[in-house]
Amino acid sequence: MILVGQYDSPVTRRVAIALHHYGIPFTRDTRSIFGDAAAIGRISPLTRIPALVLDDGEVLIDSASILDHLDEQAGDAALIPRSGPQRRRVLQMTALAQGTLEKVAAVVYERHFHPPEHRSAVWLDRCLGQARAGLDELTKRLATPYACGAALTHADVMITTLIWYMQDRMDEVLSPSAHAALISLAEHCEALPSFRAAAPSDFEAMPRS
């Protein structure tokens, strides 16, 4: 398997963490969607990461779809229950974290690609408000010791990569007090072997504006 994408992308990183957690061997294609867009576009038609190239050449796109395949391979070791209320809880917590990430990323890209005079203050305020609301809701729903209870799940992976991205790129709505539980969870997860194995390298970074 070949994982396409750099680890400064939280959704690429979440796939890598799952691969390491499941003990599934893979290699990496670390070409950048900024510096090597044409090459990435030949692999992933939307020029989006992550993509996972399977051993038979099939290409999977979208982190949720990729993880669905990996979960199937992992069987009972999957980072999500097979069915029932607990599965829905993991899916909803993961969706909240991913939706929050999308709003944070919208702010990051608006500021990166548009000079100050061309930025939409209305759009930025809306996205910042949605990101704050997402963090608040995640905090309210958070269980212990992990996001959904006793076991590590995809929700923990998504929350951790979200917090890492915010601390690296845009942390103005991440409150050290109001969101302390999320930050603490992320710190705990980052110390786990599968997370450390997927730590971003210095060369894996979106260009700074």
N, C-alpha and C positions, 0 to 999 in steps of 0.2 A: 504494500500500500504506500501511496505517496500523499502526504498532506500538503496541500498548496495553500500558502498564506504565511504571513508573518505574525508573530505572537503579540505585536502591539494591537492587533485586532482581538478584542475580548471573545468574539464568537469563534475565531480560529483557535484561540487558546483553550476555550472550553472543550473543543473537540480533542485537542492534544492531551488535555488532562484526562479525559475519558479513555483515550487510547493507552496512556500510561497506566491508569488505574486498572484497566482490564488486562494489561500485559500483552497487548496486541502490537507486534512489531510494525514499524513504519519508518519510512524515510521522509525527508522534507524537500519541498521546492519553495525556497524562500524569496523568490523574485517578488518585487514590489508592484502593487497595482498602480503606483505612481510612476515609478521608473521603468517598469516593464509591462505596461498595460496591454500592448498588443499580444505579448506572449501569454499573459494570463487569459486574455480574451479567446485565445485558441483552445484553452482548456475549459474555461467557464464562460459561456456565451454572454452572460451579463457583466463580465469583467468584475466579478465579485468573489470574495473569499469568505469562508473557506471552501475548498473543493477537495474531495478525496478520490484519488484515482485507485480503483481496486486492482487486484493482481491480474484480472482478465482484461483490463483496459477500460472497464465501465467507469464513468465519472459521476460521482454524486455531488450535488450542490445543496446549499442551505444547511446550516448547522443542525437544525432540528431534524431534518431528513437524514443527515449523516448519522446523528446520534441514534435515531430509530434503528438504523441498520446495525450499528455497533451494539446496541442493547440486545438485539436479536442474537448476535453472536455470543454475547456474554451470558445469556440465559438467566439463571437465578442470581448471578452476581451483578445484574444490571443495576444502575443507579436510580432505579424507579420501580415501584411495585408493579406487578403485572396487571392488576385490576383493583377496582373498589375505591372507596373514599380516599384512602391514602394516596393512591395514584393521582386522583384528581387534585389533591392538595399539592403534591409535588409539581404537577403541570401548572397549576395556578400560580404558585410561588415563582416558578421559573418564568412564566409569562409576565408576571409583574416586574421581575428583574430585567428581563429582556426588553420590555416596553419602556422601562425607565432608561435603559441604556440607549435605546433609539432616540429618546428626547435629548439625552446628554450629547450624543453624537451629532444630532442636528445643530446644537449650539456650537459644538467644536467646528463643524464644517462651515457653518455660516460665518464664523469669525475667521476661519482660515482662508476661505476662498473670496470673501467680499471685504473690501476696504471699509473702514468705519462709516464713511459717508454713504455707502450703498447697503448697509445692513438694515434689516427690518427690526426695529425695536419691538414692534407688536409681536412678531414671530418669536423673537428671542425671549421676551417676557412669557409668552405662552408656553414655550418649551421648558423654560426654567421652572415655571409653576407646575407643569406636569411631572417634571423630574422630581421636584420636591414632594409632590403628592405621592409619587411612586415609592420614594424612600420612606415616607411616613407610613404608608400602608404596609410595606414590607416589615417595618419595625413592629407595627401593631400585630401582625400575624406571626411573627417569628417565634418558633419554639426553641427548646434546648434539649441536648447540647448542640444539635444541628438545626437547620432551618425548619425541618418538618418533623423533628423528633429525635429518636435514638440513633439513626443511621445517616451517613453521608449520602446525599442524593444530587441529582442534577441541579436542584435549586441552590444548594450550597456552592456549586461550581459557578453558576451564573451570577449569584450575588457576589462572590469573591472576585470574579473577573470584572464585574461592574464597579466595585469599590476600587479595585486597582486602577481601572481606567479613569475614574473620577479623580483619584488622588494624583494621577499623572497628568491629566488634561484639563479638568474643569471641576473643581471641588467647592465652588461657591455656595451650592445648596446642600452640601454634605456637612451636617452639623456634628461636631465632635461630641456634643451632649445629647441632642435629640436622636441621633443615629448611632450612638455608642455601641449598641448591641450588634448592629450590622458590621461596624468596623472591627469589633472584637472577633466576630465570627470569621471575617475575612483574614484577620491576622492568624487565627488558629489554623485555618485551611491552608494558607500560604506556607505553613511549616510542614505540611504533609508531603511525602515523597513525590506523589504524582503531580502536585502543584509546583514543587521545586524543579522537577524535570522539565516543566513547560514554562519556565521563567523566561521573559523576553531578554534577548541579547542586546548589546549596545547598538548594533547595526539595524535592529528591527524597530524602527520608529517612524511614525508619520512625520513628514517634514514640518518643522516649526514655522509658524507664520512670522 
